[in-house]
Amino acid sequence: MTNNAKGLALTSLGVFIMSLESLFIKFTTVSPFLFSFYIGIFMFISMFSTFIFKEKAVLKKALTTNLPMMIVCATLMGTSNIFFITAVKTTTVANVVIIFSTAALFSALFAYLFYKEKITKNIIIASFFMFVGLFIIFNDKLEIGSFEGNIYALFCTALFATSYVLLSRYKDMNRVILTAFSGLALSIIAFFFCDELAIDFRTLAVVMIMGLLISPISRVLLGNGAKYISASEVSLLMIIETIMAPIWVWIFLNEVPSSYTFIGGSIIIVTLIINSIYTLKKEN
């Protein structure tokens, strides 16, 4: 198997597994903050435990390299996760993942604002069509809660994109420790908004499966797969989550997206595919 084929396989499997996260969040009835508190703890345990059998010098280097920026990015990612979980519990999964799929365009905008990175013509064109898609989704005549969920998804996307842009300048930062710290930040922030910490066994089991297996395994596969393929190929494969996440909740929970989501989502997904293919051809 070639390195490119290995990268495509690992990344595809990682994204496919990650698409289950929204379904597991929907399975529970606890508040978004209580869910966030426990999922953050299990994310921290699963990620940080990978260093148990490594030399102390490796752990020390991972903890001290760009520590201030690591804390900033971990906090942004933790807050983004809270908005994601809240959005999934408030609006449809289709709305959340489609809105989140625009993260690449938010990243291009923030990269220009923070670092004056050039915005290419294809990004400008893609941005126009994706914002048309977002406009259609946000104009759906849904109940108030669904509109609020869309706003939460937008905040989630903006914060994630901000952390992604900041991280692009710190390539030597240890991503495993960063993910562990983002889980810790997620728990700490959620703790202050929890009315109580009591949780039933069924919910705890769901959170444990997601926090110890689904989330860490998907991210390890994504991280390793991204070493062998380009960023454009990763972006293209991320569309798997945008398509699969709504299918999982439709199969298991009978959650059907509205016609507005189908129309706006189709515009966004087609735009993403065309832009990713164009970028791939340009790179080659």
Sine and cosine of phi, psi and omega as CSV:
sin_phi,cos_phi,sin_psi,cos_psi,sin_omega,cos_omega
0.00,0.00,0.77,-0.64,0.02,-1.00
-0.95,0.30,0.30,-0.95,0.01,-1.00
-0.87,0.49,-0.62,0.78,0.00,-1.00
-0.91,0.42,-0.69,0.73,0.02,-1.00
-0.90,0.43,-0.63,0.78,0.03,-1.00
-0.89,0.45,-0.69,0.72,0.01,-1.00
-0.89,0.45,-0.68,0.73,0.02,-1.00
-0.90,0.44,-0.67,0.74,-0.02,-1.00
-0.92,0.40,-0.74,0.67,-0.03,-1.00
-0.90,0.44,-0.70,0.72,-0.02,-1.00
-0.92,0.40,-0.69,0.72,0.01,-1.00
-0.87,0.49,-0.70,0.71,0.01,-1.00
-0.90,0.43,-0.65,0.76,0.02,-1.00
-0.88,0.47,-0.71,0.71,0.00,-1.00
-0.92,0.39,-0.64,0.77,0.02,-1.00
-0.87,0.50,-0.71,0.70,0.02,-1.00
-0.91,0.41,-0.65,0.76,-0.01,-1.00
-0.89,0.45,-0.47,0.88,-0.01,-1.00
-0.91,0.42,-0.24,0.97,0.01,-1.00
-0.98,0.18,-0.27,0.96,-0.10,-0.99
-0.85,0.53,-0.71,0.71,-0.03,-1.00
-0.88,0.48,-0.63,0.78,0.03,-1.00
-0.88,0.47,-0.69,0.72,-0.01,-1.00
-0.91,0.41,-0.59,0.81,0.06,-1.00
-0.90,0.43,-0.68,0.74,0.00,-1.00
-0.91,0.41,-0.45,0.89,-0.03,-1.00
-0.90,0.43,-0.40,0.92,-0.10,-1.00
-0.99,-0.15,0.38,-0.92,-0.01,-1.00
-0.91,-0.42,0.05,1.00,0.00,-1.00
-0.97,0.26,0.22,-0.97,-0.01,-1.00
-0.91,0.41,0.44,-0.90,0.02,-1.00
-0.84,0.54,-0.57,0.82,-0.04,-1.00
-0.95,0.31,-0.63,0.77,0.04,-1.00
-0.92,0.40,-0.68,0.74,0.06,-1.00
-0.87,0.49,-0.70,0.71,-0.02,-1.00
-0.89,0.46,-0.64,0.77,-0.01,-1.00
-0.85,0.52,-0.75,0.66,-0.06,-1.00
-0.97,0.24,-0.63,0.78,0.01,-1.00
-0.91,0.42,-0.57,0.82,0.04,-1.00
-0.89,0.45,-0.66,0.75,0.02,-1.00
-0.88,0.48,-0.73,0.68,-0.04,-1.00
-0.94,0.35,-0.55,0.84,0.08,-1.00
-0.90,0.45,-0.69,0.72,0.01,-1.00
-0.88,0.47,-0.73,0.69,-0.02,-1.00
-0.88,0.48,-0.75,0.67,-0.07,-1.00
-0.91,0.42,-0.62,0.78,-0.02,-1.00
-0.98,0.21,-0.72,0.70,-0.07,-1.00
-0.94,0.35,-0.49,0.87,-0.02,-1.00
-0.91,0.41,-0.31,0.95,0.01,-1.00
-0.92,0.38,-0.26,0.97,-0.01,-1.00
-1.00,-0.09,-0.03,1.00,-0.06,-1.00
-0.85,0.53,-0.67,0.75,-0.09,-1.00
-1.00,-0.09,0.16,0.99,0.03,-1.00
-0.99,-0.15,0.31,-0.95,-0.01,-1.00
-0.91,0.41,0.49,-0.87,-0.03,-1.00
-0.87,0.50,-0.56,0.83,-0.02,-1.00
-0.89,0.45,-0.59,0.80,0.01,-1.00
-0.91,0.41,-0.70,0.71,0.01,-1.00
-0.91,0.41,-0.67,0.74,-0.01,-1.00
-0.88,0.47,-0.69,0.73,0.02,-1.00
-0.90,0.44,-0.67,0.74,-0.01,-1.00
-0.90,0.44,-0.57,0.82,-0.04,-1.00
-0.99,0.16,-0.43,0.90,-0.10,-0.99
-0.98,-0.21,-0.25,0.97,-0.01,-1.00
-0.96,0.26,0.91,-0.42,0.02,-1.00
0.80,0.60,0.69,0.73,-0.08,-1.00
-0.85,0.53,-0.73,0.69,-0.02,-1.00
-0.85,0.53,-0.71,0.70,0.01,-1.00
-0.93,0.36,-0.53,0.85,0.05,-1.00
-0.89,0.46,-0.66,0.75,0.02,-1.00
-0.90,0.43,-0.68,0.73,0.02,-1.00
-0.87,0.49,-0.76,0.65,-0.04,-1.00
-0.92,0.40,-0.63,0.78,0.03,-1.00
-0.89,0.46,-0.63,0.77,0.02,-1.00
-0.92,0.39,-0.67,0.74,0.05,-1.00
-0.88,0.47,-0.70,0.72,-0.02,-1.00
-0.93,0.37,-0.64,0.77,0.03,-1.00
-0.89,0.45,-0.69,0.72,0.03,-1.00
-0.91,0.42,-0.64,0.77,0.05,-1.00
-0.86,0.51,-0.66,0.75,0.01,-1.00
-0.90,0.44,-0.62,0.79,0.04,-1.00
-0.89,0.46,-0.70,0.72,0.03,-1.00
-0.90,0.43,-0.60,0.80,0.02,-1.00
-0.90,0.45,-0.76,0.65,-0.01,-1.00
-0.89,0.46,-0.67,0.74,0.02,-1.00
-0.90,0.44,-0.65,0.76,0.00,-1.00
-0.90,0.44,-0.71,0.71,-0.01,-1.00
-0.87,0.49,-0.58,0.81,-0.02,-1.00
-0.99,0.16,-0.19,0.98,-0.09,-1.00
-0.95,-0.31,-0.60,0.80,0.00,-1.00
-0.82,-0.57,-0.14,-0.99,-0.02,-1.00
-0.97,0.24,0.48,-0.88,0.02,-1.00
-0.88,0.47,-0.61,0.79,0.01,-1.00
-0.85,0.53,-0.72,0.70,0.03,-1.00
-0.86,0.51,-0.70,0.71,-0.07,-1.00
-0.90,0.44,-0.78,0.62,-0.08,-1.00
-0.94,0.33,-0.51,0.86,0.04,-1.00
-0.94,0.34,-0.69,0.72,0.06,-1.00
-0.89,0.46,-0.66,0.75,0.00,-1.00
-0.91,0.41,-0.45,0.89,-0.02,-1.00
-0.92,0.40,-0.21,0.98,0.04,-1.00
-1.00,0.08,0.12,0.99,-0.04,-1.00
-0.83,0.56,-0.60,0.80,-0.03,-1.00
-0.87,0.49,-0.60,0.80,0.00,-1.00
-0.97,0.25,-0.59,0.81,0.11,-0.99
-0.89,0.46,-0.63,0.78,0.01,-1.00
-0.88,0.47,-0.67,0.75,0.02,-1.00
-0.89,0.45,-0.65,0.76,0.01,-1.00
-0.91,0.41,-0.72,0.69,-0.02,-1.00
-0.93,0.37,-0.56,0.83,0.04,-1.00
-0.89,0.45,-0.57,0.82,0.06,-1.00
-0.94,0.33,-0.69,0.73,-0.03,-1.00
-0.93,0.37,-0.65,0.76,-0.07,-1.00
-0.99,0.12,-0.68,0.73,-0.16,-0.99
-0.84,-0.54,0.09,1.00,-0.01,-1.00
0.85,0.52,0.53,0.85,0.07,-1.00
-0.95,0.32,0.64,-0.77,-0.07,-1.00
-0.92,0.39,0.70,-0.71,0.09,-1.00
-0.99,-0.10,0.88,-0.48,-0.06,-1.00
-0.97,0.26,0.31,-0.95,-0.03,-1.00
-0.87,0.49,-0.64,0.77,-0.03,-1.00
-0.92,0.40,-0.51,0.86,0.05,-1.00
-0.93,0.36,-0.64,0.77,0.02,-1.00
-0.89,0.45,-0.71,0.70,0.01,-1.00
-0.91,0.42,-0.71,0.70,0.00,-1.00
-0.89,0.46,-0.63,0.78,0.00,-1.00
-0.87,0.49,-0.67,0.74,0.00,-1.00
-0.85,0.52,-0.77,0.63,-0.04,-1.00
-0.93,0.37,-0.57,0.82,0.00,-1.00
-0.94,0.33,-0.59,0.80,0.05,-1.00
-0.95,0.32,-0.48,0.88,0.14,-0.99
-0.89,0.45,-0.70,0.71,0.04,-1.00
-0.88,0.48,-0.68,0.73,0.03,-1.00
-0.90,0.44,-0.65,0.76,0.00,-1.00
-0.87,0.49,-0.67,0.74,0.01,-1.00
-0.90,0.44,-0.70,0.71,0.00,-1.00
-0.89,0.47,-0.69,0.73,-0.04,-1.00
-0.96,0.29,-0.27,0.96,0.01,-1.00
-1.00,-0.08,0.13,0.99,0.08,-1.00
-0.90,0.44,0.73,-0.68,-0.01,-1.00
-0.99,0.15,0.92,0.38,0.01,-1.00
-0.99,-0.14,0.10,-1.00,0.07,-1.00
-0.91,0.42,0.31,-0.95,-0.08,-1.00
-0.82,0.57,-0.67,0.75,-0.04,-1.00
-0.85,0.53,-0.62,0.78,-0.01,-1.00
-0.92,0.39,-0.63,0.78,0.04,-1.00
-0.90,0.43,-0.67,0.75,0.04,-1.00
-0.88,0.47,-0.63,0.78,0.04,-1.00
-0.88,0.48,-0.63,0.78,0.05,-1.00
-0.89,0.45,-0.63,0.78,0.03,-1.00
-0.91,0.42,-0.68,0.73,0.05,-1.00
-0.86,0.50,-0.67,0.75,0.01,-1.00
-0.89,0.45,-0.59,0.81,0.02,-1.00
-0.93,0.38,-0.69,0.73,0.07,-1.00
-0.88,0.48,-0.68,0.73,0.03,-1.00
-0.84,0.54,-0.73,0.68,-0.03,-1.00
-0.90,0.43,-0.69,0.72,-0.02,-1.00
-0.90,0.44,-0.68,0.73,0.01,-1.00
-0.93,0.37,-0.65,0.76,0.04,-1.00
-0.89,0.46,-0.70,0.71,-0.01,-1.00
-0.89,0.46,-0.63,0.78,0.04,-1.00
-0.88,0.48,-0.72,0.69,0.01,-1.00
-0.90,0.43,-0.62,0.79,0.00,-1.00
-0.89,0.46,-0.69,0.73,0.00,-1.00
-0.91,0.41,-0.69,0.72,0.03,-1.00
-0.89,0.46,-0.66,0.75,-0.02,-1.00
-0.92,0.40,-0.42,0.91,-0.02,-1.00
-0.89,0.46,-0.35,0.94,0.03,-1.00
-0.99,-0.10,0.00,1.00,-0.02,-1.00
-0.76,-0.66,0.90,0.43,-0.09,-1.00
-0.93,0.36,-0.36,0.93,-0.01,-1.00
-1.00,0.06,-0.02,1.00,0.03,-1.00
-0.94,0.35,0.73,-0.69,-0.02,-1.00
-0.94,0.34,0.90,-0.44,-0.08,-1.00
-0.95,0.31,-0.47,0.88,0.01,-1.00
-0.93,0.37,-0.73,0.68,0.04,-1.00
-0.90,0.43,-0.62,0.78,0.04,-1.00
-0.86,0.50,-0.71,0.70,0.02,-1.00
-0.89,0.45,-0.63,0.77,0.04,-1.00
-0.88,0.47,-0.72,0.70,0.00,-1.00
-0.91,0.41,-0.56,0.83,0.03,-1.00
-0.92,0.40,-0.57,0.82,0.09,-1.00
-0.91,0.41,-0.66,0.75,0.04,-1.00
-0.90,0.44,-0.70,0.72,0.03,-1.00
-0.89,0.46,-0.64,0.77,0.03,-1.00
-0.85,0.52,-0.71,0.70,0.00,-1.00
-0.92,0.39,-0.71,0.71,-0.04,-1.00
-0.89,0.46,-0.73,0.69,-0.01,-1.00
-0.90,0.43,-0.72,0.69,-0.03,-1.00
-0.89,0.45,-0.56,0.83,-0.04,-1.00
-0.82,0.58,-0.65,0.76,-0.06,-1.00
-0.95,0.30,-0.19,0.98,0.00,-1.00
-0.93,-0.36,0.00,1.00,0.00,-1.00
-0.99,0.14,0.75,-0.66,0.08,-1.00
-0.97,0.25,-0.55,0.84,0.05,-1.00
-0.45,-0.90,0.28,-0.96,-0.02,-1.00
-0.93,-0.37,0.05,1.00,0.02,-1.00
-0.92,0.38,0.67,-0.74,-0.03,-1.00
-0.59,-0.80,0.64,-0.77,-0.01,-1.00
-0.98,0.20,0.31,-0.95,-0.10,-1.00
-0.89,0.45,-0.65,0.76,-0.02,-1.00
-0.88,0.48,-0.72,0.69,0.01,-1.00
-0.91,0.42,-0.66,0.75,0.02,-1.00
-0.87,0.49,-0.65,0.76,0.02,-1.00
-0.89,0.45,-0.68,0.73,0.02,-1.00
-0.89,0.47,-0.72,0.70,-0.01,-1.00
-0.90,0.43,-0.65,0.76,0.01,-1.00
-0.90,0.44,-0.69,0.72,0.02,-1.00
-0.88,0.47,-0.68,0.73,-0.01,-1.00
-0.95,0.32,-0.69,0.72,-0.08,-1.00
-0.97,0.24,-0.53,0.85,-0.05,-1.00
-0.99,-0.14,-0.37,0.93,-0.07,-1.00
-0.87,-0.50,-0.92,0.40,-0.14,-0.99
-0.86,0.51,-0.82,0.57,-0.05,-1.00
-0.89,0.45,-0.79,0.62,-0.03,-1.00
-0.92,0.40,-0.66,0.75,-0.02,-1.00
-0.90,0.44,-0.70,0.72,-0.02,-1.00
-0.89,0.46,-0.63,0.77,-0.03,-1.00
-0.96,0.26,-0.55,0.84,0.08,-1.00
-0.92,0.40,-0.69,0.72,0.03,-1.00
-0.89,0.45,-0.69,0.72,0.02,-1.00
-0.89,0.46,-0.71,0.71,-0.02,-1.00
-0.88,0.47,-0.67,0.75,0.00,-1.00
-0.96,0.27,-0.62,0.79,0.01,-1.00
-0.91,0.42,-0.59,0.81,-0.03,-1.00
-0.91,0.40,-0.28,0.96,0.03,-1.00
-0.95,0.33,-0.40,0.91,-0.13,-0.99
-0.96,-0.30,-0.18,0.98,-0.01,-1.00
-0.77,-0.63,0.24,-0.97,-0.05,-1.00
-0.98,0.21,0.28,-0.96,0.03,-1.00
-0.88,0.48,-0.56,0.83,0.01,-1.00
-0.91,0.41,-0.63,0.78,0.03,-1.00
-0.92,0.38,-0.62,0.79,0.05,-1.00
-0.88,0.47,-0.71,0.71,0.00,-1.00
-0.87,0.50,-0.65,0.76,0.00,-1.00
-0.91,0.42,-0.67,0.75,-0.02,-1.00
-0.95,0.32,-0.42,0.91,0.03,-1.00
-0.89,0.45,-0.31,0.95,0.03,-1.00
-0.90,0.43,-0.37,0.93,0.05,-1.00
-0.82,0.57,-0.68,0.74,0.01,-1.00
-0.91,0.41,-0.67,0.75,-0.02,-1.00
-0.86,0.50,-0.55,0.83,-0.01,-1.00
-1.00,0.06,-0.69,0.73,-0.13,-0.99
-0.97,0.24,-0.62,0.79,-0.06,-1.00
-0.83,0.56,-0.74,0.67,0.05,-1.00
-0.91,0.42,-0.51,0.86,0.01,-1.00
-0.92,0.39,-0.66,0.75,0.01,-1.00
-0.86,0.51,-0.74,0.68,-0.05,-1.00
-0.96,0.29,-0.41,0.91,0.09,-1.00
-0.94,0.33,-0.67,0.74,-0.01,-1.00
-0.93,0.38,-0.74,0.67,-0.14,-0.99
-1.00,-0.06,-0.45,0.89,-0.07,-1.00
-0.84,-0.54,0.01,1.00,0.03,-1.00
0.85,0.53,0.59,0.81,0.05,-1.00
-1.00,-0.01,0.92,-0.40,-0.06,-1.00
-0.95,-0.30,0.82,-0.58,0.02,-1.00
-0.90,0.43,0.44,-0.90,0.01,-1.00
-0.97,0.24,0.20,-0.98,0.02,-1.00
-0.90,0.44,-0.55,0.84,0.04,-1.00
-0.88,0.47,-0.67,0.75,0.01,-1.00
-0.92,0.40,-0.64,0.77,0.04,-1.00
-0.88,0.48,-0.71,0.70,-0.04,-1.00
-0.94,0.35,-0.81,0.59,-0.01,-1.00
-0.90,0.44,-0.66,0.75,0.01,-1.00
-0.90,0.43,-0.63,0.77,0.02,-1.00
-0.89,0.46,-0.67,0.75,0.03,-1.00
-0.87,0.48,-0.71,0.70,-0.03,-1.00
-0.91,0.40,-0.73,0.69,-0.04,-1.00
-0.90,0.44,-0.71,0.70,0.02,-1.00
-0.88,0.47,-0.66,0.75,0.04,-1.00
-0.88,0.48,-0.70,0.72,0.03,-1.00
-0.87,0.50,-0.71,0.71,-0.02,-1.00
-0.89,0.46,-0.75,0.66,-0.02,-1.00
-0.89,0.46,-0.70,0.72,-0.01,-1.00
-0.90,0.43,-0.65,0.76,-0.01,-1.00
-0.92,0.39,-0.67,0.74,0.02,-1.00
-0.91,0.42,-0.66,0.75,0.04,-1.00
-0.87,0.49,-0.71,0.70,0.00,-1.00
-0.90,0.44,-0.65,0.76,0.02,-1.00
-0.88,0.47,-0.71,0.71,0.01,-1.00
-0.91,0.42,-0.60,0.80,0.01,-1.00
-0.92,0.40,-0.61,0.79,0.00,-1.00
-0.93,0.36,-0.56,0.83,-0.03,-1.00
-1.00,0.06,0.00,0.00,0.00,0.00
